[in-house]
Amino acid sequence: MDILAIILVIYGALCILISILRPPFIMNSKKIQLFEKYLGKLGTTLLILGIGIACLVIGIIIYP
């Protein structure tokens, strides 16, 4: 469980950074553009931020 917790914390931190900084090499990918088509820019940012916060909290909780 230690490895899973560390991976979740790192993934959560990366998702939070991506949602805040919005780097163009990630935001121009087809998957993110599809999210923006259906959710809008704010919705996509909030979705990535929510996933990041959830992973970060779960990783912190399961770390012994």
Secondary structure as a PSIPRED ss2 file (coil, helix, strand):
# PSIPRED VFORMAT (PSIPRED V4.0)

   1 M C   1.000  0.000  0.000
   2 D H   0.000  1.000  0.000
   3 I H   0.000  1.000  0.000
   4 L H   0.000  1.000  0.000
   5 A H   0.000  1.000  0.000
   6 I H   0.000  1.000  0.000
   7 I H   0.000  1.000  0.000
   8 L H   0.000  1.000  0.000
   9 V H   0.000  1.000  0.000
  10 I H   0.000  1.000  0.000
  11 Y H   0.000  1.000  0.000
  12 G H   0.000  1.000  0.000
  13 A H   0.000  1.000  0.000
  14 L H   0.000  1.000  0.000
  15 C H   0.000  1.000  0.000
  16 I H   0.000  1.000  0.000
  17 L H   0.000  1.000  0.000
  18 I H   0.000  1.000  0.000
  19 S H   0.000  1.000  0.000
  20 I H   0.000  1.000  0.000
  21 L H   0.000  1.000  0.000
  22 R C   1.000  0.000  0.000
  23 P C   1.000  0.000  0.000
  24 P H   0.000  1.000  0.000
  25 F H   0.000  1.000  0.000
  26 I H   0.000  1.000  0.000
  27 M H   0.000  1.000  0.000
  28 N C   1.000  0.000  0.000
  29 S C   1.000  0.000  0.000
  30 K H   0.000  1.000  0.000
  31 K H   0.000  1.000  0.000
  32 I H   0.000  1.000  0.000
  33 Q H   0.000  1.000  0.000
  34 L H   0.000  1.000  0.000
  35 F H   0.000  1.000  0.000
  36 E H   0.000  1.000  0.000
  37 K H   0.000  1.000  0.000
  38 Y H   0.000  1.000  0.000
  39 L H   0.000  1.000  0.000
  40 G H   0.000  1.000  0.000
  41 K H   0.000  1.000  0.000
  42 L H   0.000  1.000  0.000
  43 G H   0.000  1.000  0.000
  44 T H   0.000  1.000  0.000
  45 T H   0.000  1.000  0.000
  46 L H   0.000  1.000  0.000
  47 L H   0.000  1.000  0.000
  48 I H   0.000  1.000  0.000
  49 L H   0.000  1.000  0.000
  50 G H   0.000  1.000  0.000
  51 I H   0.000  1.000  0.000
  52 G H   0.000  1.000  0.000
  53 I H   0.000  1.000  0.000
  54 A H   0.000  1.000  0.000
  55 C H   0.000  1.000  0.000
  56 L H   0.000  1.000  0.000
  57 V H   0.000  1.000  0.000
  58 I H   0.000  1.000  0.000
  59 G H   0.000  1.000  0.000
  60 I H   0.000  1.000  0.000
  61 I H   0.000  1.000  0.000
  62 I H   0.000  1.000  0.000
  63 Y C   1.000  0.000  0.000
  64 P C   1.000  0.000  0.000
